[in-house]
Amino acid sequence: LASAFALAASACASGGGSSESAGPTTVTFWSMPYWIGQDTKVKALVDEFNASQGKVKVELTLLEWKDGRDKIKQAVAAGKGPDVWLMNNG
């Protein structure tokens, strides 16, 4: 997950100017339940990543199986999808 965040951050970062004054790059990350019954594991990984450095901040949105796929389809169709989306580990 950390590698995915770092790649997404580099893709989202602007090419010009100093990013130091603008603060950390924010990566939006939407996740379906990754480990059944243990949704807090993804949040714990994101919290650990965010605490590990100050250049990239991950904003996590946990989706649910009942409507998560519809939410991602609608967001992408509207041009408002996340930077990173994880459906499952299968």
PDB file of N, CA, C and O in Angstrom, chain B, residues numbered from 101:
ATOM      1  N   LEU B 101       0.823  -1.190   0.000  1.00  0.00           N
ATOM      2  CA  LEU B 101       0.000   0.000   0.000  1.00  0.00           C
ATOM      3  C   LEU B 101       0.865   1.251   0.000  1.00  0.00           C
ATOM      4  O   LEU B 101       0.540   2.232  -0.668  1.00  0.00           O
ATOM      5  N   ALA B 102       1.968   1.223   0.748  1.00  0.00           N
ATOM      6  CA  ALA B 102       2.840   2.393   0.799  1.00  0.00           C
ATOM      7  C   ALA B 102       3.387   2.717  -0.574  1.00  0.00           C
ATOM      8  O   ALA B 102       3.494   3.890  -0.934  1.00  0.00           O
ATOM      9  N   SER B 103       3.737   1.696  -1.352  1.00  0.00           N
ATOM     10  CA  SER B 103       4.239   1.929  -2.709  1.00  0.00           C
ATOM     11  C   SER B 103       3.171   2.558  -3.587  1.00  0.00           C
ATOM     12  O   SER B 103       3.459   3.455  -4.380  1.00  0.00           O
ATOM     13  N   ALA B 104       1.939   2.086  -3.445  1.00  0.00           N
ATOM     14  CA  ALA B 104       0.846   2.664  -4.231  1.00  0.00           C
ATOM     15  C   ALA B 104       0.634   4.124  -3.881  1.00  0.00           C
ATOM     16  O   ALA B 104       0.392   4.945  -4.766  1.00  0.00           O
ATOM     17  N   PHE B 105       0.721   4.460  -2.596  1.00  0.00           N
ATOM     18  CA  PHE B 105       0.557   5.845  -2.170  1.00  0.00           C
ATOM     19  C   PHE B 105       1.673   6.716  -2.723  1.00  0.00           C
ATOM     20  O   PHE B 105       1.428   7.827  -3.192  1.00  0.00           O
ATOM     21  N   ALA B 106       2.898   6.209  -2.667  1.00  0.00           N
ATOM     22  CA  ALA B 106       4.038   6.990  -3.163  1.00  0.00           C
ATOM     23  C   ALA B 106       3.933   7.218  -4.660  1.00  0.00           C
ATOM     24  O   ALA B 106       4.203   8.321  -5.136  1.00  0.00           O
ATOM     25  N   LEU B 107       3.545   6.195  -5.412  1.00  0.00           N
ATOM     26  CA  LEU B 107       3.370   6.360  -6.854  1.00  0.00           C
ATOM     27  C   LEU B 107       2.249   7.339  -7.173  1.00  0.00           C
ATOM     28  O   LEU B 107       2.386   8.185  -8.056  1.00  0.00           O
ATOM     29  N   ALA B 108       1.152   7.220  -6.457  1.00  0.00           N
ATOM     30  CA  ALA B 108       0.036   8.135  -6.694  1.00  0.00           C
ATOM     31  C   ALA B 108       0.423   9.561  -6.348  1.00  0.00           C
ATOM     32  O   ALA B 108       0.033  10.499  -7.043  1.00  0.00           O
ATOM     33  N   ALA B 109       1.181   9.729  -5.288  1.00  0.00           N
ATOM     34  CA  ALA B 109       1.607  11.069  -4.885  1.00  0.00           C
ATOM     35  C   ALA B 109       2.501  11.695  -5.939  1.00  0.00           C
ATOM     36  O   ALA B 109       2.373  12.882  -6.239  1.00  0.00           O
ATOM     37  N   SER B 110       3.404  10.908  -6.501  1.00  0.00           N
ATOM     38  CA  SER B 110       4.286  11.465  -7.525  1.00  0.00           C
ATOM     39  C   SER B 110       3.502  11.801  -8.786  1.00  0.00           C
ATOM     40  O   SER B 110       3.843  12.755  -9.486  1.00  0.00           O
ATOM     41  N   ALA B 111       2.475  11.046  -9.082  1.00  0.00           N
ATOM     42  CA  ALA B 111       1.655  11.335 -10.258  1.00  0.00           C
ATOM     43  C   ALA B 111       0.786  12.561 -10.039  1.00  0.00           C
ATOM     44  O   ALA B 111       0.465  13.269 -10.994  1.00  0.00           O
ATOM     45  N   CYS B 112       0.399  12.823  -8.794  1.00  0.00           N
ATOM     46  CA  CYS B 112      -0.479  13.951  -8.494  1.00  0.00           C
ATOM     47  C   CYS B 112       0.287  15.246  -8.268  1.00  0.00           C
ATOM     48  O   CYS B 112      -0.286  16.331  -8.368  1.00  0.00           O
ATOM     49  N   ALA B 113       1.556  15.144  -7.970  1.00  0.00           N
ATOM     50  CA  ALA B 113       2.338  16.340  -7.659  1.00  0.00           C
ATOM     51  C   ALA B 113       2.534  17.185  -8.898  1.00  0.00           C
ATOM     52  O   ALA B 113       2.723  16.664  -9.997  1.00  0.00           O
ATOM     53  N   SER B 114       2.489  18.506  -8.712  1.00  0.00           N
ATOM     54  CA  SER B 114       2.705  19.398  -9.841  1.00  0.00           C
ATOM     55  C   SER B 114       4.174  19.462 -10.178  1.00  0.00           C
ATOM     56  O   SER B 114       5.020  19.239  -9.312  1.00  0.00           O
ATOM     57  N   GLY B 115       4.490  19.763 -11.418  1.00  0.00           N
ATOM     58  CA  GLY B 115       5.866  19.785 -11.863  1.00  0.00           C
ATOM     59  C   GLY B 115       6.599  21.061 -11.545  1.00  0.00           C
ATOM     60  O   GLY B 115       7.830  21.057 -11.558  1.00  0.00           O
ATOM     61  N   GLY B 116       5.922  22.150 -11.262  1.00  0.00           N
ATOM     62  CA  GLY B 116       6.607  23.417 -11.071  1.00  0.00           C
ATOM     63  C   GLY B 116       6.544  23.918  -9.655  1.00  0.00           C
ATOM     64  O   GLY B 116       5.647  23.562  -8.890  1.00  0.00           O
ATOM     65  N   GLY B 117       7.501  24.745  -9.313  1.00  0.00           N
ATOM     66  CA  GLY B 117       7.480  25.410  -8.013  1.00  0.00           C
ATOM     67  C   GLY B 117       7.877  24.484  -6.888  1.00  0.00           C
ATOM     68  O   GLY B 117       8.098  23.290  -7.089  1.00  0.00           O
ATOM     69  N   SER B 118       7.962  25.045  -5.717  1.00  0.00           N
ATOM     70  CA  SER B 118       8.339  24.284  -4.537  1.00  0.00           C
ATOM     71  C   SER B 118       7.093  23.757  -3.849  1.00  0.00           C
ATOM     72  O   SER B 118       6.160  24.512  -3.577  1.00  0.00           O
ATOM     73  N   SER B 119       7.077  22.464  -3.568  1.00  0.00           N
ATOM     74  CA  SER B 119       5.925  21.880  -2.884  1.00  0.00           C
ATOM     75  C   SER B 119       6.033  22.051  -1.375  1.00  0.00           C
ATOM     76  O   SER B 119       5.059  21.810  -0.661  1.00  0.00           O
ATOM     77  N   GLU B 120       7.190  22.461  -0.875  1.00  0.00           N
ATOM     78  CA  GLU B 120       7.383  22.634   0.559  1.00  0.00           C
ATOM     79  C   GLU B 120       6.407  23.648   1.142  1.00  0.00           C
ATOM     80  O   GLU B 120       5.830  23.408   2.203  1.00  0.00           O
ATOM     81  N   SER B 121       6.212  24.784   0.458  1.00  0.00           N
ATOM     82  CA  SER B 121       5.346  25.830   0.988  1.00  0.00           C
ATOM     83  C   SER B 121       3.876  25.465   0.867  1.00  0.00           C
ATOM     84  O   SER B 121       3.045  25.992   1.607  1.00  0.00           O
ATOM     85  N   ALA B 122       3.548  24.576  -0.051  1.00  0.00           N
ATOM     86  CA  ALA B 122       2.159  24.195  -0.258  1.00  0.00           C
ATOM     87  C   ALA B 122       1.704  23.110   0.718  1.00  0.00           C
ATOM     88  O   ALA B 122       0.516  22.793   0.781  1.00  0.00           O
ATOM     89  N   GLY B 123       2.631  22.547   1.472  1.00  0.00           N
ATOM     90  CA  GLY B 123       2.270  21.477   2.394  1.00  0.00           C
ATOM     91  C   GLY B 123       2.328  20.129   1.710  1.00  0.00           C
ATOM     92  O   GLY B 123       2.778  20.020   0.569  1.00  0.00           O
ATOM     93  N   PRO B 124       1.873  19.101   2.408  1.00  0.00           N
ATOM     94  CA  PRO B 124       1.977  17.750   1.845  1.00  0.00           C
ATOM     95  C   PRO B 124       1.024  17.545   0.673  1.00  0.00           C
ATOM     96  O   PRO B 124      -0.019  18.192   0.572  1.00  0.00           O
ATOM     97  N   THR B 125       1.408  16.635  -0.202  1.00  0.00           N
ATOM     98  CA  THR B 125       0.531  16.214  -1.289  1.00  0.00           C
ATOM     99  C   THR B 125      -0.529  15.299  -0.690  1.00  0.00           C
ATOM    100  O   THR B 125      -0.206  14.391   0.075  1.00  0.00           O
ATOM    101  N   THR B 126      -1.777  15.530  -1.029  1.00  0.00           N
ATOM    102  CA  THR B 126      -2.862  14.699  -0.528  1.00  0.00           C
ATOM    103  C   THR B 126      -3.275  13.691  -1.590  1.00  0.00           C
ATOM    104  O   THR B 126      -3.520  14.048  -2.742  1.00  0.00           O
ATOM    105  N   VAL B 127      -3.348  12.435  -1.189  1.00  0.00           N
ATOM    106  CA  VAL B 127      -3.783  11.350  -2.065  1.00  0.00           C
ATOM    107  C   VAL B 127      -5.096  10.827  -1.512  1.00  0.00           C
ATOM    108  O   VAL B 127      -5.170  10.418  -0.354  1.00  0.00           O
ATOM    109  N   THR B 128      -6.135  10.841  -2.344  1.00  0.00           N
ATOM    110  CA  THR B 128      -7.409  10.279  -1.912  1.00  0.00           C
ATOM    111  C   THR B 128      -7.404   8.788  -2.226  1.00  0.00           C
ATOM    112  O   THR B 128      -7.080   8.378  -3.340  1.00  0.00           O
ATOM    113  N   PHE B 129      -7.761   7.994  -1.245  1.00  0.00           N
ATOM    114  CA  PHE B 129      -7.703   6.539  -1.340  1.00  0.00           C
ATOM    115  C   PHE B 129      -9.034   5.967  -0.881  1.00  0.00           C
ATOM    116  O   PHE B 129      -9.421   6.117   0.278  1.00  0.00           O
ATOM    117  N   TRP B 130      -9.729   5.310  -1.801  1.00  0.00           N
ATOM    118  CA  TRP B 130     -10.990   4.662  -1.470  1.00  0.00           C
ATOM    119  C   TRP B 130     -10.746   3.169  -1.456  1.00  0.00           C
ATOM    120  O   TRP B 130     -10.065   2.640  -2.335  1.00  0.00           O
ATOM    121  N   SER B 131     -11.295   2.485  -0.468  1.00  0.00           N
ATOM    122  CA  SER B 131     -11.066   1.056  -0.345  1.00  0.00           C
ATOM    123  C   SER B 131     -12.356   0.324  -0.027  1.00  0.00           C
ATOM    124  O   SER B 131     -13.141   0.736   0.828  1.00  0.00           O
ATOM    125  N   MET B 132     -12.548  -0.767  -0.736  1.00  0.00           N
ATOM    126  CA  MET B 132     -13.600  -1.708  -0.377  1.00  0.00           C
ATOM    127  C   MET B 132     -13.055  -2.508   0.806  1.00  0.00           C
ATOM    128  O   MET B 132     -11.858  -2.447   1.089  1.00  0.00           O
ATOM    129  N   PRO B 133     -13.920  -3.264   1.508  1.00  0.00           N
ATOM    130  CA  PRO B 133     -13.408  -4.084   2.608  1.00  0.00           C
ATOM    131  C   PRO B 133     -12.311  -5.016   2.096  1.00  0.00           C
ATOM    132  O   PRO B 133     -12.544  -5.821   1.195  1.00  0.00           O
ATOM    133  N   TYR B 134     -11.125  -4.904   2.671  1.00  0.00           N
ATOM    134  CA  TYR B 134      -9.967  -5.638   2.190  1.00  0.00           C
ATOM    135  C   TYR B 134      -9.858  -6.988   2.871  1.00  0.00           C
ATOM    136  O   TYR B 134      -9.690  -8.011   2.208  1.00  0.00           O
ATOM    137  N   TRP B 135      -9.950  -6.995   4.177  1.00  0.00           N
ATOM    138  CA  TRP B 135      -9.973  -8.231   4.944  1.00  0.00           C
ATOM    139  C   TRP B 135     -11.364  -8.332   5.549  1.00  0.00           C
ATOM    140  O   TRP B 135     -11.762  -7.479   6.343  1.00  0.00           O
ATOM    141  N   ILE B 136     -12.090  -9.352   5.183  1.00  0.00           N
ATOM    142  CA  ILE B 136     -13.473  -9.491   5.647  1.00  0.00           C
ATOM    143  C   ILE B 136     -13.519  -9.465   7.173  1.00  0.00           C
ATOM    144  O   ILE B 136     -12.855 -10.253   7.847  1.00  0.00           O
ATOM    145  N   GLY B 137     -14.313  -8.548   7.693  1.00  0.00           N
ATOM    146  CA  GLY B 137     -14.493  -8.419   9.129  1.00  0.00           C
ATOM    147  C   GLY B 137     -13.375  -7.676   9.839  1.00  0.00           C
ATOM    148  O   GLY B 137     -13.403  -7.555  11.064  1.00  0.00           O
ATOM    149  N   GLN B 138     -12.383  -7.170   9.092  1.00  0.00           N
ATOM    150  CA  GLN B 138     -11.258  -6.491   9.718  1.00  0.00           C
ATOM    151  C   GLN B 138     -10.936  -5.190   8.987  1.00  0.00           C
ATOM    152  O   GLN B 138      -9.783  -4.936   8.639  1.00  0.00           O
ATOM    153  N   ASP B 139     -11.950  -4.377   8.759  1.00  0.00           N
ATOM    154  CA  ASP B 139     -11.776  -3.126   8.015  1.00  0.00           C
ATOM    155  C   ASP B 139     -10.774  -2.177   8.665  1.00  0.00           C
ATOM    156  O   ASP B 139     -10.195  -1.330   7.985  1.00  0.00           O
ATOM    157  N   THR B 140     -10.567  -2.307   9.956  1.00  0.00           N
ATOM    158  CA  THR B 140      -9.658  -1.400  10.652  1.00  0.00           C
ATOM    159  C   THR B 140      -8.204  -1.602  10.238  1.00  0.00           C
ATOM    160  O   THR B 140      -7.374  -0.731  10.501  1.00  0.00           O
ATOM    161  N   LYS B 141      -7.866  -2.731   9.594  1.00  0.00           N
ATOM    162  CA  LYS B 141      -6.480  -2.966   9.180  1.00  0.00           C
ATOM    163  C   LYS B 141      -6.040  -1.971   8.116  1.00  0.00           C
ATOM    164  O   LYS B 141      -4.920  -1.464   8.175  1.00  0.00           O
ATOM    165  N   VAL B 142      -6.907  -1.679   7.138  1.00  0.00           N
ATOM    166  CA  VAL B 142      -6.547  -0.701   6.103  1.00  0.00           C
ATOM    167  C   VAL B 142      -6.366   0.668   6.747  1.00  0.00           C
ATOM    168  O   VAL B 142      -5.418   1.386   6.430  1.00  0.00           O
ATOM    169  N   LYS B 143      -7.277   1.032   7.652  1.00  0.00           N
ATOM    170  CA  LYS B 143      -7.152   2.325   8.334  1.00  0.00           C
ATOM    171  C   LYS B 143      -5.854   2.387   9.128  1.00  0.00           C
ATOM    172  O   LYS B 143      -5.181   3.418   9.132  1.00  0.00           O
ATOM    173  N   ALA B 144      -5.498   1.304   9.794  1.00  0.00           N
ATOM    174  CA  ALA B 144      -4.257   1.274  10.571  1.00  0.00           C
ATOM    175  C   ALA B 144      -3.044   1.444   9.663  1.00  0.00           C
ATOM    176  O   ALA B 144      -2.101   2.146  10.029  1.00  0.00           O
ATOM    177  N   LEU B 145      -3.047   0.818   8.488  1.00  0.00           N
ATOM    178  CA  LEU B 145      -1.943   0.969   7.547  1.00  0.00           C
ATOM    179  C   LEU B 145      -1.840   2.412   7.052  1.00  0.00           C
ATOM    180  O   LEU B 145      -0.742   2.958   6.939  1.00  0.00           O
ATOM    181  N   VAL B 146      -2.981   3.023   6.758  1.00  0.00           N
ATOM    182  CA  VAL B 146      -2.978   4.417   6.300  1.00  0.00           C
ATOM    183  C   VAL B 146      -2.488   5.332   7.418  1.00  0.00           C
ATOM    184  O   VAL B 146      -1.689   6.236   7.173  1.00  0.00           O
ATOM    185  N   ASP B 147      -2.955   5.108   8.626  1.00  0.00           N
ATOM    186  CA  ASP B 147      -2.507   5.927   9.760  1.00  0.00           C
ATOM    187  C   ASP B 147      -0.998   5.784   9.961  1.00  0.00           C
ATOM    188  O   ASP B 147      -0.307   6.767  10.228  1.00  0.00           O
ATOM    189  N   GLU B 148      -0.492   4.563   9.833  1.00  0.00           N
ATOM    190  CA  GLU B 148       0.947   4.327   9.980  1.00  0.00           C
ATOM    191  C   GLU B 148       1.728   5.044   8.875  1.00  0.00           C
ATOM    192  O   GLU B 148       2.764   5.657   9.130  1.00  0.00           O
ATOM    193  N   PHE B 149       1.215   4.958   7.652  1.00  0.00           N
ATOM    194  CA  PHE B 149       1.876   5.647   6.539  1.00  0.00           C
ATOM    195  C   PHE B 149       1.886   7.155   6.776  1.00  0.00           C
ATOM    196  O   PHE B 149       2.924   7.800   6.626  1.00  0.00           O
ATOM    197  N   ASN B 150       0.743   7.714   7.142  1.00  0.00           N
ATOM    198  CA  ASN B 150       0.656   9.158   7.366  1.00  0.00           C
ATOM    199  C   ASN B 150       1.595   9.620   8.476  1.00  0.00           C
ATOM    200  O   ASN B 150       2.157  10.713   8.397  1.00  0.00           O
ATOM    201  N   ALA B 151       1.767   8.804   9.500  1.00  0.00           N
ATOM    202  CA  ALA B 151       2.650   9.168  10.612  1.00  0.00           C
ATOM    203  C   ALA B 151       4.126   9.019  10.253  1.00  0.00           C
ATOM    204  O   ALA B 151       4.990   9.576  10.929  1.00  0.00           O
ATOM    205  N   SER B 152       4.415   8.265   9.188  1.00  0.00           N
ATOM    206  CA  SER B 152       5.802   7.953   8.865  1.00  0.00           C
ATOM    207  C   SER B 152       6.543   9.078   8.151  1.00  0.00           C
ATOM    208  O   SER B 152       7.773   9.057   8.095  1.00  0.00           O
ATOM    209  N   GLN B 153       5.842  10.038   7.614  1.00  0.00           N
ATOM    210  CA  GLN B 153       6.492  11.110   6.860  1.00  0.00           C
ATOM    211  C   GLN B 153       5.531  12.278   6.694  1.00  0.00           C
ATOM    212  O   GLN B 153       4.358  12.168   7.049  1.00  0.00           O
ATOM    213  N   GLY B 154       6.016  13.397   6.158  1.00  0.00           N
ATOM    214  CA  GLY B 154       5.179  14.583   6.049  1.00  0.00           C
ATOM    215  C   GLY B 154       4.962  15.089   4.636  1.00  0.00           C
ATOM    216  O   GLY B 154       4.329  16.127   4.446  1.00  0.00           O
ATOM    217  N   LYS B 155       5.478  14.374   3.634  1.00  0.00           N
ATOM    218  CA  LYS B 155       5.350  14.860   2.262  1.00  0.00           C
ATOM    219  C   LYS B 155       4.050  14.437   1.587  1.00  0.00           C
ATOM    220  O   LYS B 155       3.582  15.102   0.663  1.00  0.00           O
ATOM    221  N   VAL B 156       3.472  13.341   2.043  1.00  0.00           N
ATOM    222  CA  VAL B 156       2.241  12.814   1.448  1.00  0.00           C
ATOM    223  C   VAL B 156       1.260  12.511   2.562  1.00  0.00           C
ATOM    224  O   VAL B 156       1.619  11.914   3.577  1.00  0.00           O
ATOM    225  N   LYS B 157       0.018  12.927   2.363  1.00  0.00           N
ATOM    226  CA  LYS B 157      -1.047  12.611   3.312  1.00  0.00           C
ATOM    227  C   LYS B 157      -2.102  11.815   2.558  1.00  0.00           C
ATOM    228  O   LYS B 157      -2.552  12.227   1.489  1.00  0.00           O
ATOM    229  N   VAL B 158      -2.493  10.681   3.110  1.00  0.00           N
ATOM    230  CA  VAL B 158      -3.519   9.843   2.495  1.00  0.00           C
ATOM    231  C   VAL B 158      -4.833  10.084   3.213  1.00  0.00           C
ATOM    232  O   VAL B 158      -4.919   9.982   4.437  1.00  0.00           O
ATOM    233  N   GLU B 159      -5.857  10.407   2.432  1.00  0.00           N
ATOM    234  CA  GLU B 159      -7.215  10.549   2.974  1.00  0.00           C
ATOM    235  C   GLU B 159      -7.993   9.302   2.581  1.00  0.00           C
ATOM    236  O   GLU B 159      -8.272   9.082   1.402  1.00  0.00           O
ATOM    237  N   LEU B 160      -8.341   8.493   3.565  1.00  0.00           N
ATOM    238  CA  LEU B 160      -9.003   7.214   3.348  1.00  0.00           C
ATOM    239  C   LEU B 160     -10.511   7.335   3.423  1.00  0.00           C
ATOM    240  O   LEU B 160     -11.050   7.964   4.334  1.00  0.00           O
ATOM    241  N   THR B 161     -11.187   6.732   2.464  1.00  0.00           N
ATOM    242  CA  THR B 161     -12.635   6.562   2.503  1.00  0.00           C
ATOM    243  C   THR B 161     -12.909   5.071   2.406  1.00  0.00           C
ATOM    244  O   THR B 161     -12.565   4.439   1.407  1.00  0.00           O
ATOM    245  N   LEU B 162     -13.525   4.506   3.433  1.00  0.00           N
ATOM    246  CA  LEU B 162     -13.875   3.094   3.407  1.00  0.00           C
ATOM    247  C   LEU B 162     -15.266   2.936   2.804  1.00  0.00           C
ATOM    248  O   LEU B 162     -16.237   3.518   3.288  1.00  0.00           O
ATOM    249  N   LEU B 163     -15.346   2.145   1.746  1.00  0.00           N
ATOM    250  CA  LEU B 163     -16.618   1.869   1.088  1.00  0.00           C
ATOM    251  C   LEU B 163     -17.170   0.542   1.596  1.00  0.00           C
ATOM    252  O   LEU B 163     -16.455  -0.239   2.225  1.00  0.00           O
ATOM    253  N   GLU B 164     -18.431   0.299   1.322  1.00  0.00           N
ATOM    254  CA  GLU B 164     -19.056  -0.957   1.724  1.00  0.00           C
ATOM    255  C   GLU B 164     -19.408  -1.757   0.480  1.00  0.00           C
ATOM    256  O   GLU B 164     -19.631  -1.190  -0.589  1.00  0.00           O
ATOM    257  N   TRP B 165     -19.457  -3.069   0.621  1.00  0.00           N
ATOM    258  CA  TRP B 165     -19.771  -3.918  -0.529  1.00  0.00           C
ATOM    259  C   TRP B 165     -21.163  -3.642  -1.087  1.00  0.00           C
ATOM    260  O   TRP B 165     -21.382  -3.778  -2.291  1.00  0.00           O
ATOM    261  N   LYS B 166     -22.110  -3.255  -0.226  1.00  0.00           N
ATOM    262  CA  LYS B 166     -23.490  -3.084  -0.686  1.00  0.00           C
ATOM    263  C   LYS B 166     -23.638  -1.980  -1.728  1.00  0.00           C
ATOM    264  O   LYS B 166     -24.499  -2.079  -2.602  1.00  0.00           O
ATOM    265  N   ASP B 167     -22.818  -0.926  -1.655  1.00  0.00           N
ATOM    266  CA  ASP B 167     -22.956   0.169  -2.612  1.00  0.00           C
ATOM    267  C   ASP B 167     -21.620   0.775  -3.062  1.00  0.00           C
ATOM    268  O   ASP B 167     -21.601   1.754  -3.808  1.00  0.00           O
ATOM    269  N   GLY B 168     -20.530   0.203  -2.615  1.00  0.00           N
ATOM    270  CA  GLY B 168     -19.212   0.765  -2.932  1.00  0.00           C
ATOM    271  C   GLY B 168     -18.894   0.793  -4.412  1.00  0.00           C
ATOM    272  O   GLY B 168     -18.345   1.773  -4.916  1.00  0.00           O
ATOM    273  N   ARG B 169     -19.238  -0.282  -5.116  1.00  0.00           N
ATOM    274  CA  ARG B 169     -18.954  -0.316  -6.562  1.00  0.00           C
ATOM    275  C   ARG B 169     -19.749   0.746  -7.303  1.00  0.00           C
ATOM    276  O   ARG B 169     -19.235   1.379  -8.226  1.00  0.00           O
ATOM    277  N   ASP B 170     -20.997   0.943  -6.906  1.00  0.00           N
ATOM    278  CA  ASP B 170     -21.802   1.991  -7.538  1.00  0.00           C
ATOM    279  C   ASP B 170     -21.223   3.372  -7.257  1.00  0.00           C
ATOM    280  O   ASP B 170     -21.201   4.226  -8.143  1.00  0.00           O
ATOM    281  N   LYS B 171     -20.753   3.599  -6.030  1.00  0.00           N
ATOM    282  CA  LYS B 171     -20.168   4.897  -5.685  1.00  0.00           C
ATOM    283  C   LYS B 171     -18.930   5.185  -6.519  1.00  0.00           C
ATOM    284  O   LYS B 171     -18.749   6.306  -6.994  1.00  0.00           O
ATOM    285  N   ILE B 172     -18.072   4.176  -6.702  1.00  0.00           N
ATOM    286  CA  ILE B 172     -16.859   4.407  -7.481  1.00  0.00           C
ATOM    287  C   ILE B 172     -17.204   4.649  -8.944  1.00  0.00           C
ATOM    288  O   ILE B 172     -16.611   5.521  -9.580  1.00  0.00           O
ATOM    289  N   LYS B 173     -18.145   3.897  -9.483  1.00  0.00           N
ATOM    290  CA  LYS B 173     -18.554   4.105 -10.886  1.00  0.00           C
ATOM    291  C   LYS B 173     -19.092   5.518 -11.091  1.00  0.00           C
ATOM    292  O   LYS B 173     -18.740   6.181 -12.066  1.00  0.00           O
ATOM    293  N   GLN B 174     -19.934   5.975 -10.184  1.00  0.00           N
ATOM    294  CA  GLN B 174     -20.512   7.314 -10.297  1.00  0.00           C
ATOM    295  C   GLN B 174     -19.445   8.393 -10.166  1.00  0.00           C
ATOM    296  O   GLN B 174     -19.457   9.375 -10.908  1.00  0.00           O
ATOM    297  N   ALA B 175     -18.525   8.214  -9.227  1.00  0.00           N
ATOM    298  CA  ALA B 175     -17.473   9.215  -9.016  1.00  0.00           C
ATOM    299  C   ALA B 175     -16.554   9.302 -10.228  1.00  0.00           C
ATOM    300  O   ALA B 175     -16.203  10.403 -10.654  1.00  0.00           O
ATOM    301  N   VAL B 176     -16.161   8.172 -10.788  1.00  0.00           N
ATOM    302  CA  VAL B 176     -15.279   8.172 -11.956  1.00  0.00           C
ATOM    303  C   VAL B 176     -16.001   8.782 -13.154  1.00  0.00           C
ATOM    304  O   VAL B 176     -15.413   9.567 -13.897  1.00  0.00           O
ATOM    305  N   ALA B 177     -17.263   8.427 -13.344  1.00  0.00           N
ATOM    306  CA  ALA B 177     -18.036   8.982 -14.466  1.00  0.00           C
ATOM    307  C   ALA B 177     -18.172  10.502 -14.354  1.00  0.00           C
ATOM    308  O   ALA B 177     -18.233  11.198 -15.367  1.00  0.00           O
ATOM    309  N   ALA B 178     -18.219  11.009 -13.132  1.00  0.00           N
ATOM    310  CA  ALA B 178     -18.346  12.449 -12.903  1.00  0.00           C
ATOM    311  C   ALA B 178     -16.991  13.154 -12.885  1.00  0.00           C
ATOM    312  O   ALA B 178     -16.929  14.371 -12.706  1.00  0.00           O
ATOM    313  N   GLY B 179     -15.903  12.399 -13.070  1.00  0.00           N
ATOM    314  CA  GLY B 179     -14.574  12.999 -13.035  1.00  0.00           C
ATOM    315  C   GLY B 179     -14.115  13.344 -11.626  1.00  0.00           C
ATOM    316  O   GLY B 179     -13.238  14.189 -11.447  1.00  0.00           O
ATOM    317  N   LYS B 180     -14.707  12.691 -10.620  1.00  0.00           N
ATOM    318  CA  LYS B 180     -14.389  12.992  -9.224  1.00  0.00           C
ATOM    319  C   LYS B 180     -13.949  11.748  -8.462  1.00  0.00           C
ATOM    320  O   LYS B 180     -14.158  11.635  -7.254  1.00  0.00           O
ATOM    321  N   GLY B 181     -13.343  10.828  -9.181  1.00  0.00           N
ATOM    322  CA  GLY B 181     -12.886   9.598  -8.548  1.00  0.00           C
ATOM    323  C   GLY B 181     -11.649   9.833  -7.697  1.00  0.00           C
ATOM    324  O   GLY B 181     -11.031  10.895  -7.768  1.00  0.00           O
ATOM    325  N   PRO B 182     -11.289   8.839  -6.892  1.00  0.00           N
ATOM    326  CA  PRO B 182     -10.115   8.955  -6.025  1.00  0.00           C
ATOM    327  C   PRO B 182      -8.827   8.793  -6.829  1.00  0.00           C
ATOM    328  O   PRO B 182      -8.845   8.362  -7.982  1.00  0.00           O
ATOM    329  N   ASP B 183      -7.716   9.146  -6.200  1.00  0.00           N
ATOM    330  CA  ASP B 183      -6.412   8.917  -6.824  1.00  0.00           C
ATOM    331  C   ASP B 183      -6.080   7.431  -6.835  1.00  0.00           C
ATOM    332  O   ASP B 183      -5.493   6.927  -7.793  1.00  0.00           O
ATOM    333  N   VAL B 184      -6.458   6.729  -5.762  1.00  0.00           N
ATOM    334  CA  VAL B 184      -6.187   5.300  -5.620  1.00  0.00           C
ATOM    335  C   VAL B 184      -7.468   4.626  -5.170  1.00  0.00           C
ATOM    336  O   VAL B 184      -8.185   5.129  -4.305  1.00  0.00           O
ATOM    337  N   TRP B 185      -7.743   3.466  -5.778  1.00  0.00           N
ATOM    338  CA  TRP B 185      -8.922   2.686  -5.392  1.00  0.00           C
ATOM    339  C   TRP B 185      -8.509   1.234  -5.267  1.00  0.00           C
ATOM    340  O   TRP B 185      -7.876   0.682  -6.166  1.00  0.00           O
ATOM    341  N   LEU B 186      -8.864   0.621  -4.161  1.00  0.00           N
ATOM    342  CA  LEU B 186      -8.574  -0.793  -3.918  1.00  0.00           C
ATOM    343  C   LEU B 186      -9.887  -1.522  -3.767  1.00  0.00           C
ATOM    344  O   LEU B 186     -10.671  -1.235  -2.862  1.00  0.00           O
ATOM    345  N   MET B 187     -10.128  -2.481  -4.669  1.00  0.00           N
ATOM    346  CA  MET B 187     -11.383  -3.224  -4.598  1.00  0.00           C
ATOM    347  C   MET B 187     -11.280  -4.392  -3.627  1.00  0.00           C
ATOM    348  O   MET B 187     -12.110  -4.523  -2.727  1.00  0.00           O
ATOM    349  N   ASN B 188     -10.279  -5.234  -3.796  1.00  0.00           N
ATOM    350  CA  ASN B 188     -10.063  -6.336  -2.853  1.00  0.00           C
ATOM    351  C   ASN B 188      -8.693  -6.944  -3.110  1.00  0.00           C
ATOM    352  O   ASN B 188      -7.940  -6.476  -3.964  1.00  0.00           O
ATOM    353  N   ASN B 189      -8.387  -7.972  -2.374  1.00  0.00           N
ATOM    354  CA  ASN B 189      -7.074  -8.591  -2.508  1.00  0.00           C
ATOM    355  C   ASN B 189      -7.095  -9.856  -3.345  1.00  0.00           C
ATOM    356  O   ASN B 189      -6.103 -10.584  -3.385  1.00  0.00           O
ATOM    357  N   GLY B 190      -8.200 -10.131  -4.011  1.00  0.00           N
ATOM    358  CA  GLY B 190      -8.314 -11.378  -4.790  1.00  0.00           C
ATOM    359  C   GLY B 190      -7.838 -11.268  -6.197  1.00  0.00           C
ATOM    360  O   GLY B 190      -7.885 -12.245  -6.943  1.00  0.00           O
TER     361      GLY B 190
END
